[in-house]
Amino acid sequence: MTELETLTNEEIIAVRKLLKNQWPLIQYHDHWTPALVGKMPVISKEVCLFYEIPAIHFISPRREKHLVNARTDFCHLANKLTNLSLTVIGRFLKRDHTTVIHHLKKQPINADKIESSICF
């Protein structure tokens, strides 16, 4: 992913919905920044591409096995590659920080394969 790619209609709709929900703000030094910026959207896009799922299903409340596995890998990668708190990672997924703790206790399924394809 060295070049910027155009977003699909599903991704545009998902981003619009995320922005409507007023994501939490994180304080960096002396200014506030939305939690949406940073590495988490890149990580979630790579996880969705690997598992071949739309982003809207990734953050939905659905609990199918392949979606749960994708969220587990996302939590492991977000925890490893960012310095964000578990609360912020959970809010990105529209979940509680305890859900992120639960995912981190589970063994990652394909996190190593996905991590090798992530380029920041």
N, C-alpha and C positions, 0 to 999 in steps of 0.2 A: 504494500500500500504506500508507494512513494508519491503517487499523484492523488489529487482529490477526486473522489468519485461522486457522481450525481446520486441523489437520494431517490429511492423508489417512492411510489405513492403511499405505500404502507408505512415507510419510515417517516415521511412527512407528517402523516396523520398521527403517528405515535409521538413525535416531537411536539406537535401542537397540543396534544392531550397532556403531555408532561408539563408543558409550560403553563397550561391553564390551571394545573393543580398547585401552582406557586411552590416550587421546590424550596427546601430550607436554605437559608443563607449561612455561609461559613465565614468566620472572621479570620482573615489573613492579615497579620500585622495591624494596620490601622484602617483597613477598608473591608467591606463586606462583599463577598462574591457568591453567586449562586452555586449550589453543590453540583449542578448539572455540568459545569465546565470542568475540564481536566481530562483524566485518562479513562474514567468510567464509561463514557459513551463509546470510546474506541474498543474497550474490552468487551462491552456488551454486544457491539456489532460483530466482533470476531467470534464470540460464542454463538450468536445467532446464525452466522454463516456456517460455522462448523456443524451445528446441530440441524441446520436447514429449517429453522423456525422463524416466523415473523416476529419482529420486535414487540408488537402488540400482545402476542401470546406469551412472550418472555416475562412481561411485567403483569400479566393478568393473574387473577386468583386461581386459575386452573391448576390442578395437581396431578397431571399425567406424568408418568415416569420420565419420559424424555425431557419434559420441561423442568422437573425437579432436578434431574442430573445437570441440565444446563445452568440452572441457578446455583447449584453446588459448585460447579467449576468457576462460575463468575465470582462467587464469594471468595473462593480461594485465591483467584487471580487479583481481584480488587484489593484484598487484604495484603497480598504479597507485593503488588506493584505500586500501590498508592500509600500515602501516609494518612488516609482519612479514617475517621472513627467508624466503629461498627454501626453506630446510629445513622451516619450519613450513607453508608453502603446500604443499610436496610431501607432508608427512605428513598434511595434511588430505585429500589425494587418494589416500592410501596409496601414495605413490610417493617416489622419491628426489629430492633437490634438482636433480640433473643432468637429470631429466625436465622439471622446471620451466624450467631454462635452455634446453632444446631447444624447448619451447613458446614461450618468449619470443623466440627467434631467428626463429620463423615469423611470418608476417604475420597479425594478428588478422582473423577473418572478419566477425563481426557485433558486435564489442565495443562500438562506438559506439552501436548501436541498443539493446543491452542496458543500457549505462551510463545512457542517458536514462530508462530505466524504473526504475532502482534508487533507492529512497528510504530513507535511514537515519534 
